[in-house]
């Protein structure tokens, strides 16, 4: 699947309409963001069942503010509408691929119990 832009207008439908959503908060002036972009695109191409989205923090300030983004790039992963991962900084391809394997393996009933839901 190709990486798509994510806006405040389609955020809810994207998270509710996909089992796993990987979100990269970035900006065009950010050197580490530009370095991470090809890795993000490559991993997206290798995981067609996962929704990969990018949020331009310059254009989507309300969305970045909602999530308290203070550093970019910041990566967030939602599984079954639950935020299961959040980290600032770029990841190498192997680390991102490994992380996705861990997210796929999560027992979401256990995650929800732990979150008090």
C-alpha positions in Angstrom: 0.0 0.0 0.0 1.2 3.5 -0.7 1.7 6.1 2.0 -1.1 8.6 2.1 -1.4 12.0 3.8 -3.6 12.2 6.9 -5.6 15.2 7.9 -7.7 16.1 10.9 -10.8 15.6 8.6 -10.0 11.9 7.8 -8.2 10.9 11.0 -11.1 9.2 12.8 -12.3 7.3 9.7 -8.7 6.2 9.0 -8.2 4.9 12.6 -11.6 3.2 12.8 -11.5 1.8 9.3 -8.1 0.0 9.5 -6.8 -2.7 11.9 -3.3 -1.1 12.1 -2.5 2.5 11.3 1.1 3.7 11.3 1.4 7.5 11.5 4.5 9.5 10.7 4.4 13.1 12.0 6.8 15.1 9.9 7.6 18.5 8.3 9.2 19.3 5.0 12.0 21.3 6.6 13.0 18.5 8.9 16.2 16.7 7.8 15.7 13.5 9.9 12.1 13.4 8.6 13.4 13.5 5.0 15.9 10.7 5.8 13.2 8.5 7.4 10.7 9.0 4.5 12.2 6.4 2.1 12.3 3.8 5.0 8.7 4.6 5.8 7.7 4.2 2.1 9.6 1.0 1.7 8.1 -0.7 4.8 4.7 0.5 3.7 5.2 -1.2 0.3 6.1 -4.4 2.1 3.1 -4.4 4.4 0.0 -3.8 2.2 -2.4 -4.8 4.9 -1.3 -1.9 7.1 -2.4 1.7 6.7 0.7 4.0 6.5 -0.1 7.7 6.9 1.9 10.9 7.1 0.9 14.1 8.9 2.6 17.3 7.8 2.8 19.1 11.1 3.1 22.5 9.3 -0.3 21.9 7.6 -2.0 19.9 10.3 -1.2 21.9 13.4 -4.4 21.0 15.1 -3.7 17.3 14.7 -0.1 17.7 15.9 -1.3 19.7 18.8 -3.9 17.2 19.8 -1.3 14.5 20.1 1.2 16.9 21.8 3.9 16.5 19.1 7.0 18.3 20.3 9.6 16.6 18.2 9.6 15.2 14.7 9.7 12.8 13.2 7.3 11.1 15.7 5.9 7.7 14.9 2.6 6.5 16.3 0.9 3.1 15.8 -2.7 2.4 16.4 -4.1 -1.1 16.5 -7.9 -1.6 16.7 -8.3 2.1 17.5 -5.8 1.9 20.5 -2.6 3.9 20.5 0.0 1.1 21.1 3.2 2.8 20.2 4.6 6.4 20.2 8.2 7.4 19.8 10.0 10.5 18.6 12.9 9.9 16.2 13.5 8.0 13.0 13.8 4.2 13.0 16.0 2.0 10.7 14.1 -0.3 8.4 14.8 -3.4 10.5 13.6 -1.8 13.7 10.4 -0.6 12.1 9.8 -4.1 10.5 10.4 -5.7 13.9 8.1 -3.2 15.6 5.3 -4.0 13.2 5.7 -7.7 14.0 5.4 -6.9 17.7 2.2 -4.9 17.0 0.7 -7.7 15.0 1.4 -10.1 17.8 -0.3 -8.0 20.5 -3.1 -9.6 22.4 -5.5 -6.7 22.1 -7.8 -8.1 24.8 -4.9 -8.0 27.2 -4.0 -4.5 26.0 -7.5 -3.3 26.6 -7.6 -4.8 30.1 -4.3 -3.1 30.9 -5.7 0.2 29.7 -8.8 -0.2 31.9 -11.2 -0.4 29.0 
